[in-house]
C-alpha cells in the first residue's frame, strides 16, 4: 500500500485552507450585498424582504446555487436577489436607484476596508502571515474577500437584467424604453455571451483593476509602505 508523503499532506492542508478562505469570503460578501438591498428597501418604505425573512445576514438565506456555480466556473457570480415591491417605494424611481445601488456601494466599502486591513497587517504585523496554517488562512481570506467584494460590485454594475446595473439604468429610463425591453427579453443570451467570451474579465480588469490599483497606492502612501 502506498501512503501519501508529508509534502502531499501539507499540500492538501493548504488547499483545504484556501477553500475555507473562499467560503469565509462568500459568507461576508454575498449576505452583506443582499442585506444592503433589504435595508435600503425598508428605508424607502418596502418591507417585502422583512416579510420574506430576507432582512438578515444569514448566508443560507441569500445563497444561490447557479450564482455560486458561475463564480467557480467564470469568476463572476451572484446571490439570491432580495424580493422587492417597487409599488411601496416612497420616492418612486429615486427609491429604486437607492435600493439598486445599495449592494454595489456596500461591496465597494467592504472591498476597500479589507484591502486596507490587508495592507495594514503587512505594515505593522507582518509576522501574523508567517504563523503556520493560521497565517496562510488569514492571508488567503483577506486577498479573496477584498477581491470578491470588488468583483461583485463591478459585476453588478453591468446593465444586464436582473443585475443591479440594469435596475439603476431602468431608474433613469422611461417606462416604454426599448433598451429595458431588449435587456429583459435577451438577458439569458447576453449572460451566455459574457460567460463564454470573458467580456466581464476585461471589463473588470480595466475598471475594477484601476480602482483597486489606485486604492492600493493610496493606502501604501498613507501607511508608508
VENCOR-V354053 format. One record per residue. SS is DSSP state (H for helix, E for strand, L for the rest). NEAR is the number of other C-alpha atoms within 12 Angstrom. Layout:
<<SS & NEAR> <SS & NEAR>>
This chain:
<<L & 3> <L & 4> <L & 8> <L & 11> <L & 10> <H & 10> <H & 11> <H & 12> <H & 13> <H & 15> <H & 15> <H & 16> <H & 19> <H & 23> <H & 18> <H & 18> <H & 24> <H & 27> <H & 20> <H & 24> <H & 29> <H & 31> <H & 25> <H & 25> <H & 34> <H & 39> <H & 28> <H & 35> <H & 44> <H & 46> <H & 37> <H & 40> <H & 48> <H & 47> <H & 38> <H & 35> <H & 46> <H & 40> <H & 33> <H & 37> <H & 39> <H & 31> <H & 24> <L & 29> <L & 25> <L & 30> <L & 27> <H & 26> <H & 32> <H & 24> <H & 16> <L & 18> <L & 18> <L & 33> <L & 32> <L & 24> <L & 25> <L & 20> <H & 25> <H & 19> <H & 26> <H & 35> <L & 29> <L & 22> <H & 16> <H & 16> <H & 25> <H & 24> <H & 17> <H & 21> <H & 24> <H & 19> <H & 14> <H & 25> <L & 27> <L & 34> <L & 34> <L & 38> <L & 38> <L & 27> <L & 33> <L & 43> <L & 28> <L & 32> <L & 25> <H & 28> <H & 17> <H & 20> <L & 24> <L & 21> <L & 19> <L & 21> <H & 24> <H & 23> <H & 31> <H & 37> <H & 30> <H & 35> <H & 43> <H & 43> <H & 35> <H & 35> <H & 43> <H & 40> <H & 31> <H & 34> <H & 39> <H & 35> <H & 27> <H & 33> <H & 37> <H & 33> <H & 25> <H & 34> <H & 36> <H & 30> <H & 27> <H & 32> <H & 30> <H & 23> <H & 24> <H & 24> <H & 20> <H & 16> <L & 15> <H & 19> <H & 16> <H & 20> <H & 23> <H & 16> <L & 14> <L & 16> <L & 23> <H & 20> <H & 24> <H & 26> <H & 30> <H & 32> <H & 34> <H & 30> <H & 33> <H & 36> <H & 29> <H & 33> <H & 39> <H & 39> <H & 39> <H & 43> <H & 43> <H & 43> <H & 41> <H & 46> <H & 40> <H & 39> <H & 44> <L & 41> <L & 32> <L & 31> <L & 28> <L & 32> <L & 29> <L & 31> <L & 35> <H & 36> <H & 32> <H & 29> <H & 36> <H & 30> <H & 30> <H & 33> <L & 26> <L & 22> <L & 19> <L & 13> <L & 13> <L & 11> <L & 15> <H & 13> <H & 22> <H & 26> <H & 18> <H & 19> <H & 25> <H & 22> <H & 16> <H & 17> <H & 22> <H & 17> <H & 17> <H & 23> <H & 29> <H & 17> <H & 16> <H & 25> <H & 24> <H & 17> <H & 15> <L & 19> <H & 21> <H & 31> <H & 22> <H & 19> <H & 21> <H & 27> <H & 20> <H & 15> <L & 21> <H & 30> <H & 19> <H & 17> <H & 23> <H & 32> <H & 19> <H & 16> <H & 26> <H & 27> <H & 18> <H & 18> <H & 25> <H & 22> <H & 15> <H & 14> <H & 19> <L & 14> <L & 17>>
